[in-house]
Each structure stands twice: as C-alpha cells, then as structure tokens.
C-alpha cells in the first residue's frame, strides 16, 4: 500500500518550500498596533474614554458606592 492509500488527501497538505524570514516579516509587517479612533470625553467628568463604554473614573466611583451598600 502506498502513502496515498493509507492517509486521506488532506493529511498530506504541507508546504513544498520553507517560508523565508523575509516573507514571514513582510506578511506580519501590517499587523502592528493601530491608533484608537473612537476616543471621546465623558459627559459627567470630562476624562477621555472609549465611545459606547463607561468611563473608568465614573465606574470606579459607582463601584465604591455599590460596595458600600
């Protein structure tokens, strides 16, 4: 029996050549950190926060009140 008879075809799907360091670096060159575009100011305290999220400063104050109860 040959290898093709023993294993299904998808098991033999391997690269023919080694991927060079240069090719790997070129592929990952555009995966860097991006600047946040959705920063706004909190209406309550004015500190910067992500849009559609609660402000960390206001959350901390609310959390302290909830734990005090």
N, CA, C and O atoms as CSV, one atom per row, in Angstrom:
chain,resi,resn,atom,element,x,y,z
A,1,UNK,N,N,0.838,-1.206,0.000
A,1,UNK,CA,C,0.000,0.000,0.000
A,1,UNK,C,C,0.873,1.257,0.000
A,1,UNK,O,O,1.886,1.334,0.696
A,2,UNK,N,N,0.455,2.226,-0.793
A,2,UNK,CA,C,1.202,3.483,-0.859
A,2,UNK,C,C,0.712,4.451,0.215
A,2,UNK,O,O,-0.282,4.192,0.894
A,3,UNK,N,N,1.421,5.565,0.359
A,3,UNK,CA,C,1.024,6.577,1.349
A,3,UNK,C,C,-0.345,7.160,1.048
A,3,UNK,O,O,-1.117,7.443,1.965
A,4,UNK,N,N,-0.656,7.345,-0.240
A,4,UNK,CA,C,-1.946,7.921,-0.603
A,4,UNK,C,C,-3.105,7.014,-0.200
A,4,UNK,O,O,-4.196,7.499,0.098
A,5,UNK,N,N,-2.874,5.699,-0.189
A,5,UNK,CA,C,-3.917,4.771,0.230
A,5,UNK,C,C,-4.072,4.754,1.746
A,5,UNK,O,O,-5.177,4.551,2.250
A,6,UNK,N,N,-2.979,4.965,2.480
A,6,UNK,CA,C,-3.027,4.904,3.946
A,6,UNK,C,C,-3.613,6.159,4.577
A,6,UNK,O,O,-4.346,6.072,5.562
A,7,UNK,N,N,-3.299,7.327,4.021
A,7,UNK,CA,C,-3.726,8.594,4.608
A,7,UNK,C,C,-4.718,9.298,3.697
A,7,UNK,O,O,-4.615,9.187,2.476
A,8,UNK,N,N,-5.682,10.026,4.270
A,8,UNK,CA,C,-6.582,10.835,3.435
A,8,UNK,C,C,-5.798,11.966,2.762
A,8,UNK,O,O,-4.741,12.353,3.261
A,9,UNK,N,N,-6.286,12.500,1.650
A,9,UNK,CA,C,-5.529,13.517,0.898
A,9,UNK,C,C,-5.247,14.790,1.699
A,9,UNK,O,O,-4.196,15.401,1.506
A,10,UNK,N,N,-6.149,15.210,2.589
A,10,UNK,CA,C,-5.933,16.454,3.327
A,10,UNK,C,C,-4.799,16.334,4.347
A,10,UNK,O,O,-4.274,17.350,4.803
A,11,UNK,N,N,-4.421,15.129,4.706
A,11,UNK,CA,C,-3.341,14.936,5.678
A,11,UNK,C,C,-1.975,15.251,5.071
A,11,UNK,O,O,-1.036,15.581,5.795
A,12,UNK,N,N,-1.859,15.151,3.752
A,12,UNK,CA,C,-0.581,15.363,3.090
A,12,UNK,C,C,-0.405,16.799,2.594
A,12,UNK,O,O,0.538,17.077,1.853
A,13,UNK,N,N,-1.286,17.707,2.984
A,13,UNK,CA,C,-1.188,19.092,2.528
A,13,UNK,C,C,-0.148,19.828,3.364
A,13,UNK,O,O,-0.466,20.371,4.423
A,14,UNK,N,N,1.082,19.845,2.891
A,14,UNK,CA,C,2.180,20.533,3.565
A,14,UNK,C,C,2.883,21.442,2.565
A,14,UNK,O,O,2.831,21.181,1.363
A,15,UNK,N,N,3.537,22.499,3.029
A,15,UNK,CA,C,4.246,23.389,2.104
A,15,UNK,C,C,5.391,22.673,1.399
A,15,UNK,O,O,6.048,21.807,1.977
A,16,UNK,N,N,5.618,23.044,0.147
A,16,UNK,CA,C,6.716,22.442,-0.607
A,16,UNK,C,C,8.055,23.079,-0.254
A,16,UNK,O,O,9.095,22.421,-0.303
A,17,UNK,N,N,8.026,24.366,0.104
A,17,UNK,CA,C,9.262,25.087,0.429
A,17,UNK,C,C,9.125,25.753,1.802
A,17,UNK,O,O,8.022,26.071,2.249
A,18,UNK,N,N,10.256,25.952,2.448
A,18,UNK,CA,C,10.282,26.654,3.728
A,18,UNK,C,C,9.997,28.128,3.497
A,18,UNK,O,O,10.523,28.724,2.557
A,19,UNK,N,N,9.157,28.728,4.358
A,19,UNK,CA,C,8.884,30.158,4.267
A,19,UNK,C,C,10.068,30.917,4.842
A,19,UNK,O,O,10.454,30.708,5.992
A,20,UNK,N,N,10.638,31.796,4.037
A,20,UNK,CA,C,11.838,32.517,4.472
A,20,UNK,C,C,11.501,33.561,5.537
A,20,UNK,O,O,10.350,33.971,5.687
A,21,UNK,N,N,12.520,33.973,6.261
A,21,UNK,CA,C,12.345,35.002,7.282
A,21,UNK,C,C,11.815,36.288,6.656
A,21,UNK,O,O,10.965,36.960,7.240
A,22,UNK,N,N,12.309,36.627,5.482
A,22,UNK,CA,C,11.869,37.837,4.793
A,22,UNK,C,C,10.378,37.783,4.467
A,22,UNK,O,O,9.662,38.765,4.664
A,23,UNK,N,N,9.915,36.648,3.972
A,23,UNK,CA,C,8.492,36.510,3.633
A,23,UNK,C,C,7.621,36.572,4.879
A,23,UNK,O,O,6.554,37.186,4.861
A,24,UNK,N,N,8.070,35.937,5.969
A,24,UNK,CA,C,7.314,35.999,7.220
A,24,UNK,C,C,7.240,37.434,7.720
A,24,UNK,O,O,6.187,37.883,8.175
A,25,UNK,N,N,8.361,38.160,7.635
A,25,UNK,CA,C,8.400,39.546,8.106
A,25,UNK,C,C,7.494,40.436,7.252
A,25,UNK,O,O,6.816,41.317,7.781
A,26,UNK,N,N,7.478,40.212,5.939
A,26,UNK,CA,C,6.617,41.011,5.056
A,26,UNK,C,C,5.141,40.741,5.349
A,26,UNK,O,O,4.323,41.659,5.302
A,27,UNK,N,N,4.799,39.492,5.650
A,27,UNK,CA,C,3.412,39.146,5.938
A,27,UNK,C,C,2.944,39.790,7.239
A,27,UNK,O,O,1.793,40.214,7.342
A,28,UNK,N,N,3.828,39.865,8.231
A,28,UNK,CA,C,3.427,40.412,9.528
A,28,UNK,C,C,3.733,41.903,9.658
A,28,UNK,O,O,3.581,42.461,10.745
A,29,UNK,N,N,4.156,42.557,8.588
A,29,UNK,CA,C,4.534,43.969,8.676
A,29,UNK,C,C,3.339,44.868,8.943
A,29,UNK,O,O,3.497,45.932,9.543
A,30,UNK,N,N,2.138,44.466,8.510
A,30,UNK,CA,C,0.976,45.332,8.694
A,30,UNK,C,C,0.124,44.924,9.893
A,30,UNK,O,O,-1.038,45.318,9.985
A,31,UNK,N,N,0.689,44.142,10.811
A,31,UNK,CA,C,-0.067,43.690,11.978
A,31,UNK,C,C,0.235,44.513,13.220
A,31,UNK,O,O,-0.050,44.065,14.331
A,32,UNK,N,N,0.799,45.696,13.067
A,32,UNK,CA,C,1.191,46.495,14.217
A,32,UNK,C,C,0.005,47.100,14.948
A,32,UNK,O,O,-1.140,46.936,14.528
A,33,UNK,N,N,0.279,47.798,16.039
A,33,UNK,CA,C,-0.770,48.457,16.810
A,33,UNK,C,C,-1.336,49.630,16.027
A,33,UNK,O,O,-0.606,50.376,15.375
A,34,UNK,N,N,-2.652,49.775,16.106
A,34,UNK,CA,C,-3.330,50.872,15.424
A,34,UNK,C,C,-3.773,51.901,16.467
A,34,UNK,O,O,-4.047,51.550,17.614
A,35,UNK,N,N,-3.840,53.170,16.063
A,35,UNK,CA,C,-4.330,54.211,16.954
A,35,UNK,C,C,-5.829,54.071,17.143
A,35,UNK,O,O,-6.546,53.709,16.209
A,36,UNK,N,N,-6.308,54.359,18.350
A,36,UNK,CA,C,-7.740,54.324,18.625
A,36,UNK,C,C,-8.391,55.548,17.998
A,36,UNK,O,O,-7.930,56.672,18.191
A,37,UNK,N,N,-9.466,55.325,17.248
A,37,UNK,CA,C,-10.178,56.417,16.587
A,37,UNK,C,C,-11.449,56.805,17.324
A,37,UNK,O,O,-12.053,57.828,17.003
A,38,UNK,N,N,-11.876,56.005,18.315
A,38,UNK,CA,C,-13.171,56.222,18.948
A,38,UNK,C,C,-13.049,56.746,20.386
A,38,UNK,O,O,-13.791,56.319,21.271
A,39,UNK,N,N,-12.105,57.676,20.614
A,39,UNK,CA,C,-11.970,58.286,21.937
A,39,UNK,C,C,-12.866,59.517,22.018
A,39,UNK,O,O,-12.871,60.356,21.118
A,40,UNK,N,N,-13.623,59.613,23.111
A,40,UNK,CA,C,-14.477,60.772,23.359
A,40,UNK,C,C,-14.277,61.189,24.810
A,40,UNK,O,O,-13.621,60.486,25.580
A,41,UNK,N,N,-14.843,62.328,25.180
A,41,UNK,CA,C,-14.766,62.806,26.571
A,41,UNK,C,C,-16.038,62.419,27.302
A,41,UNK,O,O,-17.136,62.500,26.750
A,42,UNK,N,N,-15.881,62.000,28.538
A,42,UNK,CA,C,-17.018,61.637,29.386
A,42,UNK,C,C,-17.852,62.883,29.658
A,42,UNK,O,O,-17.313,63.943,29.976
A,43,UNK,N,N,-19.168,62.748,29.531
A,43,UNK,CA,C,-20.043,63.899,29.767
A,43,UNK,C,C,-20.125,64.247,31.242
A,43,UNK,O,O,-20.375,65.401,31.591
A,44,UNK,N,N,-19.916,63.268,32.113
A,44,UNK,CA,C,-20.029,63.513,33.541
A,44,UNK,C,C,-18.776,64.143,34.132
A,44,UNK,O,O,-18.865,65.134,34.857
A,45,UNK,N,N,-17.597,63.575,33.827
A,45,UNK,CA,C,-16.377,64.055,34.474
A,45,UNK,C,C,-15.374,64.663,33.498
A,45,UNK,O,O,-14.440,65.338,33.929
A,46,UNK,N,N,-15.541,64.442,32.201
A,46,UNK,CA,C,-14.661,65.053,31.216
A,46,UNK,C,C,-13.389,64.284,30.912
A,46,UNK,O,O,-12.582,64.734,30.099
A,47,UNK,N,N,-13.188,63.132,31.546
A,47,UNK,CA,C,-11.976,62.362,31.259
A,47,UNK,C,C,-12.153,61.576,29.956
A,47,UNK,O,O,-13.280,61.243,29.589
A,48,UNK,N,N,-11.058,61.278,29.255
A,48,UNK,CA,C,-11.190,60.537,27.993
A,48,UNK,C,C,-11.639,59.100,28.233
A,48,UNK,O,O,-11.255,58.466,29.216
A,49,UNK,N,N,-12.466,58.599,27.306
A,49,UNK,CA,C,-12.961,57.233,27.398
A,49,UNK,C,C,-13.265,56.725,26.004
A,49,UNK,O,O,-13.334,57.511,25.059
A,50,UNK,N,N,-13.448,55.410,25.861
A,50,UNK,CA,C,-13.852,54.826,24.590
A,50,UNK,C,C,-15.340,55.074,24.379
A,50,UNK,O,O,-16.123,55.020,25.327
A,51,UNK,N,N,-15.725,55.345,23.140
A,51,UNK,CA,C,-17.130,55.565,22.827
A,51,UNK,C,C,-17.935,54.305,23.158
A,51,UNK,O,O,-17.445,53.189,22.983
A,52,UNK,N,N,-19.153,54.484,23.630
A,52,UNK,CA,C,-20.079,53.399,23.981
A,52,UNK,C,C,-19.566,52.545,25.134
A,52,UNK,O,O,-19.975,51.392,25.273
A,53,UNK,N,N,-18.686,53.086,25.958
A,53,UNK,CA,C,-18.193,52.401,27.152
A,53,UNK,C,C,-18.290,53.359,28.325
A,53,UNK,O,O,-18.266,54.577,28.152
A,54,UNK,N,N,-18.402,52.793,29.523
A,54,UNK,CA,C,-18.456,53.642,30.714
A,54,UNK,C,C,-17.046,54.127,31.047
A,54,UNK,O,O,-16.065,53.402,30.880
A,55,UNK,N,N,-16.971,55.345,31.512
A,55,UNK,CA,C,-15.704,55.963,31.867
A,55,UNK,C,C,-15.099,55.225,33.072
A,55,UNK,O,O,-15.827,54.930,34.020
A,56,UNK,N,N,-13.809,54.922,33.066
A,56,UNK,CA,C,-13.195,54.196,34.191
A,56,UNK,C,C,-13.309,54.954,35.518
A,56,UNK,O,O,-13.500,54.344,36.570
A,57,UNK,N,N,-13.191,56.267,35.465
A,57,UNK,CA,C,-13.278,57.070,36.690
A,57,UNK,C,C,-14.696,57.003,37.276
A,57,UNK,O,O,-14.871,56.809,38.479
A,58,UNK,N,N,-15.697,57.166,36.414
A,58,UNK,CA,C,-17.085,57.098,36.873
A,58,UNK,C,C,-17.433,55.684,37.351
A,58,UNK,O,O,-18.157,55.517,38.332
A,59,UNK,N,N,-16.916,54.678,36.659
A,59,UNK,CA,C,-17.169,53.297,37.057
A,59,UNK,C,C,-16.596,53.035,38.444
A,59,UNK,O,O,-17.235,52.385,39.272
A,60,UNK,N,N,-15.395,53.539,38.697
A,60,UNK,CA,C,-14.755,53.346,39.998
A,60,UNK,C,C,-15.618,53.950,41.102
A,60,UNK,O,O,-15.802,53.346,42.159
A,61,UNK,N,N,-16.151,55.163,40.844
A,61,UNK,CA,C,-16.998,55.818,41.849
A,61,UNK,C,C,-18.285,55.028,42.072
A,61,UNK,O,O,-18.703,54.845,43.216
A,62,UNK,N,N,-18.923,54.556,40.991
A,62,UNK,CA,C,-20.134,53.754,41.128
A,62,UNK,C,C,-19.860,52.454,41.866
A,62,UNK,O,O,-20.666,52.030,42.693
A,63,UNK,N,N,-18.754,51.831,41.581
A,63,UNK,CA,C,-18.388,50.576,42.214
A,63,UNK,C,C,-18.190,50.770,43.719
A,63,UNK,O,O,-18.599,49.926,44.516
A,64,UNK,N,N,-17.572,51.868,44.098
A,64,UNK,CA,C,-17.372,52.162,45.527
A,64,UNK,C,C,-18.722,52.345,46.230
A,64,UNK,O,O,-18.914,51.876,47.352
A,65,UNK,N,N,-19.652,53.030,45.560
A,65,UNK,CA,C,-20.991,53.220,46.146
A,65,UNK,C,C,-21.723,51.896,46.294
A,65,UNK,O,O,-22.365,51.653,47.315
A,66,UNK,N,N,-21.631,51.022,45.263
A,66,UNK,CA,C,-22.318,49.741,45.317
A,66,UNK,C,C,-21.733,48.864,46.405
A,66,UNK,O,O,-22.478,48.171,47.099
A,67,UNK,N,N,-20.410,48.875,46.575
A,67,UNK,CA,C,-19.790,48.039,47.610
A,67,UNK,C,C,-20.071,48.574,49.006
A,67,UNK,O,O,-20.075,47.819,49.979
A,68,UNK,N,N,-20.308,49.888,49.102
A,68,UNK,CA,C,-20.588,50.479,50.418
A,68,UNK,C,C,-21.973,50.076,50.924
A,68,UNK,O,O,-22.217,50.080,52.130
A,69,UNK,N,N,-22.877,49.728,50.011
A,69,UNK,CA,C,-24.247,49.347,50.423
A,69,UNK,C,C,-24.299,47.976,51.041
A,69,UNK,O,O,-25.370,47.516,51.436
